[in-house]
Amino acid sequence: KGGTGPKLLSGTGSDKVHLLIVATGDRGLCGAFNTNILRAVERFLTEHSDKQITVVPIGRKGRDYFRRRTWPIRQEWTGVFDKLSFEHALDIGGDLTDNFVKGTFDELYVVYNEFKSAIQQRVIVEKLFPVDAAAEFGTAQAEATTGGSYLYEPDEADLLNVLVPKHFQVQAYRILLESAAAEHGARMAAMDGATRNAGQLIKKVTLYYNKTRQAAITKELMDIVGGAEALQ
């Protein structure tokens, strides 16, 4: 695809049409994992209300959320996390890079949960397209260090045509892995908390049951003693 690399670096030169990828889970019972993502999305949509925004939900929770609202959905990806593989990143990345090169949208953002630890996740809002070459590949730093740019064989444009789409596919896979790991961590923490709460509830109910049973036995004994005394 001639010009794909430079196009992904420079974009359309406009920022009117945005595409927003929202990575949520396919299931619930994972605490505030999905809620935090959707709150961040609402803030993003409010802050960019002057733009034309189309969403691409990854995960059933995000899909169901946007189906009940007015924001247009360009494409849905569900069941990705059931058996996550690099092929999913190839499919998602290839579709998005092709449409960006065609000028379907000007900028691409993604909202996802970054895995920090088993009990901590961080919501990330990240811009993916157009690629900031200096930030992503260290172009400015390299030129400052060497005093100029490198000589490439084949030329720089041909390398970018191959490397930049692959770069985005790897980034897409990284985001999917981060989201999957964060979801597992959030679900583990939520289920651990639910187990502890259930244990405390069982103790309270057992104590209440024993007190009620003891009160019933005491009442029956008093009735028996009272009846025996009345017969004497």
Long-range contacts (C-beta under 8 A, 24 or more apart in sequence): 1-98, 1-101, 1-161, 2-161, 3-101, 3-157, 3-161, 4-97, 4-101, 4-160, 4-161, 4-164, 4-165, 5-157, 5-159, 5-160, 5-161, 5-162, 5-163, 5-164, 5-165, 6-157, 6-160, 6-161, 7-100, 7-101, 8-97, 8-100, 8-101, 8-129, 8-130, 8-131, 8-160, 8-164, 8-165, 8-168, 9-130, 9-131, 9-133, 9-160, 9-164, 10-130, 11-100, 11-106, 11-107, 11-129, 11-130, 12-103, 12-106, 14-106, 15-51, 15-106, 15-107, 16-51, 16-52, 16-106, 17-51, 17-52, 17-53, 17-54, 17-104, 17-105, 17-106, 17-107, 18-48, 18-51, 18-52, 18-53, 18-54, 18-105, 18-106, 18-107, 18-108, 18-109, 19-53, 19-54, 19-55, 19-56, 19-74, 19-96, 19-99, 19-104, 19-105, 19-107, 19-108, 19-109, 20-44, 20-45, 20-53, 20-54, 20-55, 20-56, 20-108, 20-109, 20-110, 20-111, 21-55, 21-56, 21-58, 21-96, 21-108, 21-109, 21-110, 21-111, 21-112, 21-128, 21-175, 22-55, 22-56, 22-57, 22-58, 22-59, 22-62, 22-66, 22-110, 22-111, 22-112, 23-58, 23-59, 23-62, 23-110, 23-111, 23-112, 23-113, 23-175, 23-176, 23-179, 24-57, 24-58, 24-59, 24-60, 24-61, 24-62, 24-65, 24-179, 25-59, 25-60, 25-61, 25-81, 25-179, 25-183, 26-59, 26-60, 26-61, 26-78, 26-79, 26-80, 26-81, 26-82, 27-60, 27-61, 28-61, 29-187, 29-190, 29-191, 30-183, 30-186, 30-187, 30-190, 31-186, 31-187, 31-189, 31-190, 31-193, 32-186, 33-113, 33-121, 33-182, 33-183, 33-186, 33-187, 33-190, 34-59, 34-61, 34-62, 36-113, 36-121, 36-123, 37-62, 37-111, 37-112, 37-113, 37-123, 38-62, 38-65, 40-111, 40-123, 40-125, 41-111, 44-109, 44-111, 44-125, 45-71, 54-105, 56-96, 58-92, 58-176, 58-179, 59-179, 80-176, 81-176, 81-179, 81-180, 81-183, 84-176, 84-177, 84-180, 86-169, 86-173, 88-173, 88-176, 89-169, 89-170, 89-172, 89-173, 89-176, 90-169, 92-172, 93-165, 93-168, 93-169, 93-171, 93-172, 93-173, 94-165, 94-169, 96-129, 96-168, 96-172, 97-165, 97-168, 100-129, 100-130, 105-129, 110-175, 112-175, 112-178, 112-179, 112-182, 113-178, 113-179, 113-182, 113-183, 113-186, 114-178, 114-182, 115-178, 115-181, 115-182, 115-185, 116-182, 117-185, 118-185, 118-188, 118-189, 119-185, 119-189, 120-185, 121-182, 121-185, 121-186, 124-178, 126-175, 128-168, 128-171, 129-168, 131-164, 131-167, 131-168, 136-167
